[in-house]
Amino acid sequence: MSTSFLENFFITLILYNLLVAAGISIYGVVARPSITKKIISLTILQDTFNILAIFLGFKVFSIPPVLLELDSDIEKLLAFTTSAVDPLPQALVLTAIVIGLAVNLFLIFLALQVFRLYRTLDSRKIKELKG
Amino acid sequence: MHTAGVIPAFLVAIAFSLPLVYIKVKNVRVFHGVAIAAAISAFTLSLYVQHYILSQGAPIVYRMGGWPPPLGIVYEVDALSALLATYTAFTIVFIVAYSYWYLGDDPGVPYYYSLLLGVEAGLLGIYYTGDIFNLFVMLEVLSITCYGLVAYYRNSREAVEASFKYAFFGTIAGLLYFIAAVITYSSFGNLTMGFVAAYSRPLFRYFYQFIDLFTWGNITGAVAAVAALSLWTFTFKAGVFPNHFWLPDAHPAAPTPISAVLSGLVVNAGAYASIRFLYTIFGVYDPLSIFYQLSQYFSIVLSVIGAISAVFASIMMLIQRDAKRLIAYSTIMHLGLIFTGFSLGTLTGVKASVYHILTHAAGKALLFMSTGVAIEASRTRSIADLKAIGRLNPLVGVSVAISCFSLVGLPPLGGFFSKFTLYQAFIEAGRFDLVAILLFSSGIALLGYFKIIQPVLFGFPPSLNTSDIGRFRRTSLWASLLPLLIVLVALNPLVVEALLREAAESTLLADKYISQAVKSFIDYVREVQLSSGG
């Protein structure tokens, strides 16, 4: 009883958190004029999606996906697979974090270069291109 | 078949070693040599892969690190991906030759080639990969190198702003594809293209229970979400209508050879990935697939965005004052036509799309490169001030004219035959609205191209001193423009019909693609059984 209540509670909490974080970050990306705040919102959006991916492989009260005995019988294996978290989303997220690191560094460098050339980071004033 | 797995890794290794070698070797000519050697070797290897696939008659599967398909990452190369990869590697050889002419002794050359070879690695990786998540990684390799190349002139306001716009929205597009990959994994339980394709066909439906956390078990809804999210990303990469806004800024801001790469080759990756997702993986257009009911929606969406981008971009071409922006808008128009081609879901439609990808790539690369020579000679990108470089080096004038005529679709050139195949496909499918859009946008675009042809062929001769005139008659210019000119003439159905038919059939019927992936898994199990003595 308590397990299922806690499970529901956590899942609902995480889902609402993700929704709110995605909403805030999309607002920041679209509506904020400052390039710095746009980049910060983008990193929040990346982390939201990463947590969503982790969340798919997650189970409440689970064990790490490490099999300690190789020659265990089929009962133990079944118990292991039903209680262990799915490691693949974590691997995907690790890759996505590394890629996000590269992209964010590049964006920050570009923002620095924009500031050097325009002396401002207000995206309303950086409008040499027509689109 | 290790060659397919070696090519992207080889290119990435060379790309990373170039800045390290620059610490010791300060002569930038060395790097031009290394880059052209790497490009030629990549082309030779991809040609070998294509020859192997065509002689074998089935796709090949390369297991990364020896792990079998549903568990590990695989490369799966079929006729379509091999054709596009070989063609890309072929075109990049001449773009590197042009870079030698364009950049010369520029001190940024090692970094430039580091990024250019990264672009090639990303493109070949996208074409070769058989794994949905590996496609994301390769897409990001491609994107990051492209952002860097757009910002190559880092002290130019235009380049930095265009690159920021491209990188910022490109990152959001990449995130959407990441979510699509995650939803695929949560519904199908694996990320191998061949196995997801197998589960989409009814034979496997009875062996496999879909789990889905997003749409509460409704697998069709999950696939619709995945296809919509990933198509958003692919249309961004291809620069098709709702996501075209970055393209006319980013393509002109880059150095001219990079404009040729971006406009001719990088946008094709988006079109290829859309074809791969819709046709092979989910089989939206395959009557045997359980997602066949989605085909009507995707037909409508793809043909509408393709038609809008064709008409919109052809009209935008008329009001441009900047030569490179005009050519960039022409790219949006042609990608729109390619998307309408494969929205039909017929064999001729896919064949026409692939054919148009080939002719557009050669024509656009040649047009950017030859117009780039005129821009260098007149030291401005404004169309009104372009000088008649055609009087100094007739090859450049002929290249501008021939590539424009091919893009418009004048008869003896490749562009005519690809547009004619598109026309046939529309007629076959009874889509007369698309026929009207094809003819209308081509007619409008002809007026746009004449704005470039007129000054380059018949304008005032450029005022240059003697040393500069020598620059515009170099052998490297001939070596880069002439082969693409020959390709444009040679791309007629007599030469490429068999290749295109093979590519379109392997796309439309995914059975060989699926069976090769499954066979690779069975082979692995046999190997394990044999080695353990069972």
Interface residues (C-beta under 8 A of the other chain):
Chain A: V29 I35 K38 I39 L42 L45 Q46 F49 L52 A53 L56 L88 P89 L92 T95 A96 I99 G100 A102 V103 F106 L107 L110 A111 Q113 V114 L117 Y118 I126 E128 L129 K130 G131
Chain B: F133 F136 V137 E140 S143 I144 Y147 G148 A151 R154 N155 R157 E158 V160 E161 A162 S163 F164 K165 A167 F168 T171 I172 G174 L175 F178 I179 A181 V182 Y185 S186 L213 F245 P248 D249
